Amino acid sequence: MDPLLKKILEASGISGYEKEIAAIMKAELGKVCDKVETDIFGNVIARKGKGKKKIMLAAHMDEIGLLVKYITKDGYLNFIKVGGIDDRILLGKKVIIKGKNGDVQGIIGSKPPHLQRDEERKQTVKYEDMFIDIGARSREDAEKRVAVADAVIFDTGCGQLHGNLYYGKAIDNRIGCYALIKIMEKLRVAAEVFAVATVQEEVGLKGARTASFKIDPQFAIAIDTTVAGDTPGIKETESSLKLGNGVAITVLEASGRGVIVSEQVRELFMDAAKKNKIKYQLDVIEGGMTDGAIIYMNREGIPTGVLSIPTRYVHAPTGVFSIEDVNSAIELTKAVVEKVAKQ
Ligand SMILES: [Zn+2]
């Protein structure tokens, strides 16, 4: 695994707490762009090239996670969820609390099945009934290491699963962030290209809103992840996307509540993919939105495309993706930007 990708996947940054990943993005984009800054909202905005056109590329750097809500008198932590998380995947997971004086290890616990009544056992345990165990003896003891409002991330590591398939934390959307750096490294066009690592996407596409207003681009691409359908239990009619079959060109998100990519923009992406022999799939999805949904409504409207990398187990502590699809996203973004710059 590329050490840069590993660093990006492992960095912490739940929505609103992106400082650690933002510092990495700023340093890495700084190496391959002309200028990089952080705006009031926390978005990292890098610029490269000169020309009449302004093109914006966006990838959100926040990840889903938890936040400490309350510390019990026995030293256990209650928490809330930040972003869309299925309660069923939380139990027994190892987490890291980002304490003021350093990382604190924790385990998400609940009442074991042996002690549950029959009716209790039939229901899934809700997150409100779980807690994080940090091995503290009391509230006072816990408060030496953690505090209310500390961010909590999953501690799942990352690596190669097999062949081109990799696993890791925060796949959504750190693989997009990684792609963003690689795109800017390769791009040489007669246009002003802005690479934005956005904040607070998972909680309402917020960073993309302020960043696209500031930049006021003539064309934009959001790079994110989408649901792969190649695992047991998912019907082909629900998602036909397969890992390794290429980056997904998103046409419509959230049954139309998200971005609806114009025919012209869709054709532009498909033509560029065909011409450059880049593997792609078409994505029409009933749930989920990307930064593209906000950017395309900026000011009087911005022609915007969305490239999504298919991912297994989206919004779980560990996801699986194909590095081949990440490369397709890099190549296709580059080809489209080159084409738009010339128009
Ligand atoms: Zn995402």
Boltz pocket constraint, residues with backbone or C-beta under 6 A from the ligand:
constraints:
  - pocket:
      binder: B
      contacts: [[A, 60], [A, 172], [A, 173], [A, 201], [A, 224], [A, 225], [A, 289]]
      max_distance: 6.0
